[in-house]
């Protein structure tokens, strides 16, 4: 299944990030999750859509602002 990815590829990709840098990035991401939502942020509505292709059936999602909720709509 993952023949194109090997342990050596993973090691080469992660070689530029030290444990300390990884810890800093993880901490920064955790702090960012604690921040409040931006003021006046538009609400986004999503719905599942179905697209049939000859080879597979993906399940994309359609995201859009609700009707007439923003000045641009």
MOPAC internal coordinates of N, CA, C and O (Angstrom, degrees):
PM7 1SCF
backbone

  N    0.0000 0     0.00 0     0.00 0    0    0    0
  C    1.4350 1     0.00 0     0.00 0    1    0    0
  C    1.5177 1   111.58 1     0.00 0    2    1    0
  O    1.2310 1   120.01 1   139.06 1    3    2    1
  N    1.2998 1   117.59 1   -40.94 1    3    2    1
  C    1.4582 1   121.37 1  -177.23 1    5    3    2
  C    1.5210 1   110.34 1  -116.28 1    6    5    3
  O    1.2310 1   120.39 1  -133.31 1    7    6    5
  N    1.3144 1   116.86 1    46.69 1    7    6    5
  C    1.4534 1   120.35 1  -177.09 1    9    7    6
  C    1.5198 1   112.48 1   -65.28 1   10    9    7
  O    1.2310 1   120.47 1   150.48 1   11   10    9
  N    1.3419 1   116.70 1   -29.52 1   11   10    9
  C    1.4576 1   118.62 1  -177.80 1   13   11   10
  C    1.5308 1   112.21 1   -78.04 1   14   13   11
  O    1.2310 1   120.03 1   167.70 1   15   14   13
  N    1.3371 1   117.55 1   -12.30 1   15   14   13
  C    1.4553 1   121.83 1   178.46 1   17   15   14
  C    1.5292 1   109.12 1  -114.19 1   18   17   15
  O    1.2310 1   121.42 1   -53.95 1   19   18   17
  N    1.3092 1   114.89 1   126.05 1   19   18   17
  C    1.4644 1   118.91 1   178.82 1   21   19   18
  C    1.5176 1   109.29 1  -122.75 1   22   21   19
  O    1.2310 1   120.87 1    -9.99 1   23   22   21
  N    1.2932 1   115.94 1   170.01 1   23   22   21
  C    1.4678 1   120.53 1   177.76 1   25   23   22
  C    1.5212 1   110.68 1   -61.52 1   26   25   23
  O    1.2310 1   120.06 1   144.58 1   27   26   25
  N    1.3263 1   117.48 1   -35.42 1   27   26   25
  C    1.4633 1   120.52 1   178.26 1   29   27   26
  C    1.5219 1   111.21 1   -64.68 1   30   29   27
  O    1.2310 1   120.01 1   140.86 1   31   30   29
  N    1.3378 1   117.58 1   -39.14 1   31   30   29
  C    1.4622 1   120.88 1   176.74 1   33   31   30
  C    1.5195 1   111.09 1   -63.03 1   34   33   31
  O    1.2310 1   120.53 1   138.13 1   35   34   33
  N    1.3207 1   116.60 1   -41.87 1   35   34   33
  C    1.4659 1   120.75 1   178.16 1   37   35   34
  C    1.5201 1   111.16 1   -63.38 1   38   37   35
  O    1.2310 1   120.41 1   137.38 1   39   38   37
  N    1.3202 1   116.82 1   -42.62 1   39   38   37
  C    1.4645 1   120.81 1   178.55 1   41   39   38
  C    1.5265 1   110.70 1   -62.42 1   42   41   39
  O    1.2310 1   120.26 1   137.24 1   43   42   41
  N    1.3277 1   117.10 1   -42.76 1   43   42   41
  C    1.4665 1   120.76 1  -179.88 1   45   43   42
  C    1.5269 1   110.78 1   -65.80 1   46   45   43
  O    1.2310 1   120.07 1   142.08 1   47   46   45
  N    1.3237 1   117.47 1   -37.92 1   47   46   45
  C    1.4603 1   121.23 1  -179.22 1   49   47   46
  C    1.5270 1   111.23 1   -68.72 1   50   49   47
  O    1.2310 1   120.47 1   139.78 1   51   50   49
  N    1.3214 1   116.72 1   -40.22 1   51   50   49
  C    1.4546 1   120.98 1  -176.29 1   53   51   50
  C    1.5227 1   113.32 1   -90.35 1   54   53   51
  O    1.2310 1   119.64 1  -178.38 1   55   54   53
  N    1.3299 1   118.29 1     1.62 1   55   54   53
  C    1.4629 1   121.10 1  -176.60 1   57   55   54
  C    1.5267 1   111.62 1   -64.87 1   58   57   55
  O    1.2310 1   119.24 1   151.36 1   59   58   57
  N    1.3160 1   119.06 1   -28.64 1   59   58   57
  C    1.4565 1   121.53 1  -177.72 1   61   59   58
  C    1.5128 1   114.19 1   -80.97 1   62   61   59
  O    1.2310 1   119.24 1   174.15 1   63   62   61
  N    1.3299 1   119.06 1    -5.85 1   63   62   61
  C    1.4615 1   121.97 1  -177.55 1   65   63   62
  C    1.5325 1   108.91 1  -113.70 1   66   65   63
  O    1.2310 1   121.39 1   -60.16 1   67   66   65
  N    1.3296 1   114.94 1   119.84 1   67   66   65
  C    1.4653 1   118.41 1   177.98 1   69   67   66
  C    1.5258 1   109.74 1   -84.05 1   70   69   67
  O    1.2310 1   120.86 1   -10.72 1   71   70   69
  N    1.3140 1   115.96 1   169.28 1   71   70   69
  C    1.4680 1   119.69 1   178.27 1   73   71   70
  C    1.5232 1   110.50 1   -63.60 1   74   73   71
  O    1.2310 1   120.53 1   143.89 1   75   74   73
  N    1.3112 1   116.59 1   -36.11 1   75   74   73
  C    1.4624 1   120.11 1   179.02 1   77   75   74
  C    1.5224 1   110.76 1   -66.07 1   78   77   75
  O    1.2310 1   120.19 1   135.66 1   79   78   77
  N    1.3314 1   117.25 1   -44.34 1   79   78   77
  C    1.4646 1   120.72 1   178.08 1   81   79   78
  C    1.5249 1   110.86 1   -63.39 1   82   81   79
  O    1.2310 1   120.64 1   139.16 1   83   82   81
  N    1.3143 1   116.38 1   -40.84 1   83   82   81
  C    1.4595 1   120.06 1   178.47 1   85   83   82
  C    1.5262 1   110.54 1   -62.55 1   86   85   83
  O    1.2310 1   120.23 1   138.62 1   87   86   85
  N    1.3286 1   117.16 1   -41.38 1   87   86   85
  C    1.4571 1   121.15 1   177.53 1   89   87   86
  C    1.5172 1   112.00 1   -63.03 1   90   89   87
  O    1.2310 1   120.31 1   139.15 1   91   90   89
  N    1.3275 1   117.01 1   -40.85 1   91   90   89
  C    1.4669 1   120.79 1   178.22 1   93   91   90
  C    1.5218 1   110.40 1   -64.28 1   94   93   91
  O    1.2310 1   120.27 1   136.21 1   95   94   93
  N    1.3318 1   117.09 1   -43.79 1   95   94   93
  C    1.4677 1   120.07 1   179.67 1   97   95   94
  C    1.5287 1   111.22 1   -64.48 1   98   97   95
  O    1.2310 1   120.44 1   140.41 1   99   98   97
  N    1.3225 1   116.76 1   -39.59 1   99   98   97
  C    1.4604 1   120.79 1   178.60 1  101   99   98
  C    1.5219 1   110.84 1   -65.22 1  102  101   99
  O    1.2310 1   120.44 1   136.78 1  103  102  101
  N    1.3157 1   116.76 1   -43.22 1  103  102  101
  C    1.4593 1   120.98 1   177.83 1  105  103  102
  C    1.5246 1   111.82 1   -63.54 1  106  105  103
  O    1.2310 1   120.43 1   138.15 1  107  106  105
  N    1.3208 1   116.79 1   -41.85 1  107  106  105
  C    1.4602 1   120.74 1   179.07 1  109  107  106
  C    1.5276 1   110.74 1   -63.77 1  110  109  107
  O    1.2310 1   120.31 1   139.73 1  111  110  109
  N    1.3224 1   117.02 1   -40.27 1  111  110  109
  C    1.4630 1   120.01 1   178.28 1  113  111  110
  C    1.5219 1   110.74 1   -66.14 1  114  113  111
  O    1.2310 1   120.10 1   141.48 1  115  114  113
  N    1.3281 1   117.42 1   -38.52 1  115  114  113
  C    1.4568 1   120.75 1   178.01 1  117  115  114
  C    1.5173 1   111.96 1   -65.29 1  118  117  115
  O    1.2310 1   120.40 1   138.58 1  119  118  117
  N    1.3323 1   116.84 1   -41.42 1  119  118  117
  C    1.4667 1   120.06 1   177.05 1  121  119  118
  C    1.5210 1   111.86 1   -66.36 1  122  121  119
  O    1.2310 1   120.26 1   143.29 1  123  122  121
  N    1.3183 1   117.10 1   -36.71 1  123  122  121
  C    1.4652 1   120.28 1   178.76 1  125  123  122
  C    1.5245 1   111.04 1   -63.64 1  126  125  123
  O    1.2310 1   120.15 1   148.41 1  127  126  125
  N    1.3146 1   117.33 1   -31.59 1  127  126  125
  C    1.4637 1   120.11 1   179.31 1  129  127  126
  C    1.5291 1   111.73 1   -70.70 1  130  129  127
  O    1.2310 1   120.07 1   158.95 1  131  130  129
  N    1.3309 1   117.48 1   -21.05 1  131  130  129
  C    1.4533 1   121.42 1  -179.99 1  133  131  130
  C    1.5237 1   113.09 1   -83.02 1  134  133  131
  O    1.2310 1   120.19 1   166.01 1  135  134  133
  N    1.3249 1   117.24 1   -13.99 1  135  134  133
  C    1.4610 1   120.86 1  -178.80 1  137  135  134
  C    1.5227 1   110.52 1   -68.23 1  138  137  135
  O    1.2310 1   120.17 1   -32.21 1  139  138  137
  N    1.3264 1   117.28 1   147.79 1  139  138  137
  C    1.4677 1   119.36 1   178.41 1  141  139  138
  C    1.5299 1   111.09 1   -71.66 1  142  141  139
  O    1.2310 1   121.10 1   -17.60 1  143  142  141
  N    1.3073 1   115.49 1   162.40 1  143  142  141
  C    1.4688 1   120.61 1   177.40 1  145  143  142
  C    1.5267 1   109.04 1   -67.88 1  146  145  143
  O    1.2310 1   119.40 1   -30.96 1  147  146  145
  N    1.3175 1   118.74 1   149.04 1  147  146  145
  C    1.4609 1   121.35 1   179.57 1  149  147  146
  C    1.5346 1   110.99 1   -61.69 1  150  149  147
  O    1.2310 1   120.88 1   -33.38 1  151  150  149
  N    1.3234 1   115.93 1   146.62 1  151  150  149
  C    1.4715 1   120.40 1   178.39 1  153  151  150
  C    1.5207 1   110.15 1   -67.92 1  154  153  151
  O    1.2310 1   120.55 1   -36.27 1  155  154  153
  N    1.2878 1   116.55 1   143.73 1  155  154  153
  C    1.4632 1   123.97 1   178.19 1  157  155  154
  C    1.5236 1   112.99 1    60.11 1  158  157  155
  O    1.2310 1   119.91 1  -151.29 1  159  158  157
  N    1.3134 1   117.78 1    28.71 1  159  158  157
  C    1.4586 1   120.98 1   178.28 1  161  159  158
  C    1.5237 1   109.20 1   -71.59 1  162  161  159
  O    1.2310 1   120.37 1   -42.78 1  163  162  161
  N    1.3089 1   116.89 1   137.22 1  163  162  161
  C    1.4616 1   121.40 1   179.65 1  165  163  162
  C    1.5239 1   110.15 1   -73.21 1  166  165  163
  O    1.2310 1   120.75 1   -38.07 1  167  166  165
  N    1.2965 1   116.18 1   141.93 1  167  166  165
  C    1.4577 1   121.77 1   176.59 1  169  167  166
  C    1.5230 1   107.73 1   -78.96 1  170  169  167
  O    1.2310 1   120.60 1   -43.13 1  171  170  169
  N    1.2968 1   116.45 1   136.87 1  171  170  169
  C    1.4593 1   121.47 1  -179.99 1  173  171  170
  C    1.5221 1   108.45 1  -109.98 1  174  173  171
  O    1.2310 1   120.73 1   -49.05 1  175  174  173
  N    1.3179 1   116.21 1   130.95 1  175  174  173
  C    1.4600 1   120.55 1   175.63 1  177  175  174
  C    1.5158 1   108.08 1  -105.12 1  178  177  175
  O    1.2310 1   121.02 1   -38.42 1  179  178  177
  N    1.3091 1   115.65 1   141.58 1  179  178  177
  C    1.4556 1   120.37 1   178.90 1  181  179  178
  C    1.5098 1   110.69 1  -127.44 1  182  181  179
  O    1.2310 1   121.20 1   -26.89 1  183  182  181
  N    1.3116 1   115.31 1   153.11 1  183  182  181
  C    1.4586 1   120.00 1   175.06 1  185  183  182
  C    1.5193 1   108.06 1  -147.76 1  186  185  183
  O    1.2310 1   120.97 1   -32.03 1  187  186  185
  N    1.3062 1   115.75 1   147.97 1  187  186  185
  C    1.4547 1   120.96 1   178.12 1  189  187  186
  C    1.5174 1   109.25 1   -77.43 1  190  189  187
  O    1.2310 1   120.99 1   -42.03 1  191  190  189
  N    1.3085 1   115.72 1   137.97 1  191  190  189
  C    1.4572 1   121.31 1   176.04 1  193  191  190
  C    1.5176 1   108.35 1  -124.20 1  194  193  191
  O    1.2310 1   120.69 1   -20.59 1  195  194  193
  N    1.3031 1   116.28 1   159.41 1  195  194  193
  C    1.4528 1   121.96 1  -178.73 1  197  195  194
  C    1.5193 1   109.72 1  -120.46 1  198  197  195
  O    1.2310 1   120.47 1   -51.45 1  199  198  197
  N    1.3184 1   116.71 1   128.55 1  199  198  197
  C    1.4564 1   122.03 1   176.85 1  201  199  198
  C    1.5212 1   106.80 1  -125.14 1  202  201  199
  O    1.2310 1   120.33 1   -56.22 1  203  202  201
  N    1.3047 1   116.98 1   123.78 1  203  202  201
  C    1.4572 1   120.92 1   179.30 1  205  203  202
  C    1.5248 1   108.77 1   -99.67 1  206  205  203
  O    1.2310 1   120.83 1   -52.44 1  207  206  205
  N    1.3194 1   116.02 1   127.56 1  207  206  205
  C    1.4609 1   121.94 1   176.28 1  209  207  206
  C    1.5203 1   108.25 1  -120.04 1  210  209  207
  O    1.2310 1   120.03 1   -15.40 1  211  210  209
  N    1.3174 1   117.55 1   164.60 1  211  210  209
  C    1.4633 1   119.16 1  -179.28 1  213  211  210
  C    1.5301 1   113.82 1   -63.06 1  214  213  211
  O    1.2310 1   119.87 1   152.45 1  215  214  213
  N    1.3345 1   117.86 1   -27.55 1  215  214  213
  C    1.4578 1   119.69 1  -174.83 1  217  215  214
  C    1.5200 1   114.50 1  -102.95 1  218  217  215
  O    1.2310 1   119.76 1   153.00 1  219  218  217
  N    1.3026 1   118.07 1   -27.00 1  219  218  217
  C    1.4626 1   119.80 1  -175.87 1  221  219  218
  C    1.5206 1   110.11 1  -156.03 1  222  221  219
  O    1.2310 1   121.09 1    -5.58 1  223  222  221
  N    1.3243 1   115.52 1   174.42 1  223  222  221
  C    1.4595 1   120.80 1   176.58 1  225  223  222
  C    1.5300 1   109.12 1  -126.64 1  226  225  223
  O    1.2310 1   120.46 1   -91.21 1  227  226  225
  N    1.3422 1   116.73 1    88.79 1  227  226  225
  C    1.4582 1   119.42 1   179.89 1  229  227  226
  C    1.5285 1   110.67 1   -71.11 1  230  229  227
  O    1.2310 1   120.36 1   -17.78 1  231  230  229
  N    1.3157 1   116.91 1   162.22 1  231  230  229
  C    1.4653 1   121.04 1   177.95 1  233  231  230
  C    1.5242 1   109.43 1  -123.43 1  234  233  231
  O    1.2310 1   120.28 1   -99.86 1  235  234  233
  N    1.3253 1   117.08 1    80.14 1  235  234  233
  C    1.4681 1   120.11 1   178.47 1  237  235  234
  C    1.5225 1   111.09 1   -76.94 1  238  237  235
  O    1.2310 1   120.90 1   -10.18 1  239  238  237
  N    1.3116 1   115.89 1   169.82 1  239  238  237
  C    1.4529 1   121.34 1   177.26 1  241  239  238
  C    1.5322 1   107.76 1  -126.46 1  242  241  239
  O    1.2310 1   120.64 1   -39.02 1  243  242  241
  N    1.3074 1   116.37 1   140.98 1  243  242  241
  C    1.4524 1   122.32 1   179.03 1  245  243  242
  C    1.5217 1   108.41 1  -101.88 1  246  245  243
  O    1.2310 1   120.46 1   -56.64 1  247  246  245
  N    1.3402 1   116.72 1   123.36 1  247  246  245
  C    1.4539 1   121.91 1   179.58 1  249  247  246
  C    1.5188 1   109.19 1  -114.92 1  250  249  247
  O    1.2310 1   120.82 1   -45.25 1  251  250  249
  N    1.3320 1   116.03 1   134.75 1  251  250  249
  C    1.4541 1   120.54 1   177.97 1  253  251  250
  C    1.5194 1   108.77 1  -159.56 1  254  253  251
  O    1.2310 1   120.82 1   -21.90 1  255  254  253
  N    1.3492 1   116.03 1   158.10 1  255  254  253
  C    1.4609 1   117.48 1   175.09 1  257  255  254
  C    1.5143 1   109.64 1   -73.85 1  258  257  255
  O    1.2310 1   119.95 1   -26.35 1  259  258  257
  N    1.3178 1   117.71 1   153.65 1  259  258  257
  C    1.4624 1   119.78 1   178.02 1  261  259  258
  C    1.5219 1   110.72 1   -63.82 1  262  261  259
  O    1.2310 1   119.16 1   -26.49 1  263  262  261
  N    1.3111 1   119.20 1   153.51 1  263  262  261
  C    1.4765 1   121.22 1  -176.71 1  265  263  262
  C    1.5268 1   111.95 1   -61.20 1  266  265  263
  O    1.2310 1   121.01 1   -43.63 1  267  266  265
  N    1.3131 1   115.67 1   136.37 1  267  266  265
  C    1.4666 1   124.99 1   174.43 1  269  267  266
  C    1.5192 1   113.30 1    57.93 1  270  269  267
  O    1.2310 1   119.35 1  -151.28 1  271  270  269
  N    1.3085 1   118.85 1    28.72 1  271  270  269
  C    1.4552 1   119.83 1   179.21 1  273  271  270
  C    1.5194 1   112.26 1   -98.58 1  274  273  271
  O    1.2310 1   120.30 1   164.38 1  275  274  273
  N    1.3333 1   117.03 1   -15.62 1  275  274  273
  C    1.4493 1   120.62 1  -179.71 1  277  275  274
  C    1.5257 1   109.52 1  -126.24 1  278  277  275
  O    1.2310 1   119.38 1   -25.52 1  279  278  277
  N    1.3088 1   118.79 1   154.48 1  279  278  277
  C    1.4582 1   120.84 1  -178.73 1  281  279  278
  C    1.5222 1   113.27 1   -61.33 1  282  281  279
  O    1.2310 1   119.68 1   153.18 1  283  282  281
  N    1.3309 1   118.21 1   -26.82 1  283  282  281
  C    1.4554 1   120.21 1  -177.16 1  285  283  282
  C    1.5288 1   112.33 1   -77.34 1  286  285  283
  O    1.2310 1   119.80 1   164.10 1  287  286  285
  N    1.3104 1   117.98 1   -15.90 1  287  286  285
  C    1.4721 1   120.03 1  -176.40 1  289  287  286
  C    1.4787 1   112.12 1   -83.73 1  290  289  287
  O    1.2310 1   120.10 1   180.00 1  291  290  289

